[in-house]
Amino acid sequence: MKEEYKGILNEWLENPSWREYFEKAPSEKCKKVIALGFVYSELETEEILDELEVAEKELVLVDWQYLYKHAHGPEKKRIHDRIVELGGEI
């Protein structure tokens, strides 16, 4: 992860709720997606979005189910659809 990204991630992780969400992720790949999501929310660049899309391809069902629990809005629907594609349940 780029140094610039690490600084943003560390700022997010100062919040105990976000830290718990990040630390309890079921895998390192899921943590990477969460971290990139934090960074994207700050910078909103195509580069980060591309990295996020690549990282999401490595997630397994349990990761998606974890992300679903904490998602909201349109993101929750997108995650739900991915869980269904993988044959999982909510």
Secondary structure, 3 states (H helix, E strand, C coil): CCHHHHHHHHHHCCCHHHHHHHHCCCCHHHHHHHHHHHHHHHHCCHHHHHHHHHHHCCCCHHHHHHHHHHCCCHHHHHHHHHHHHCCCCC
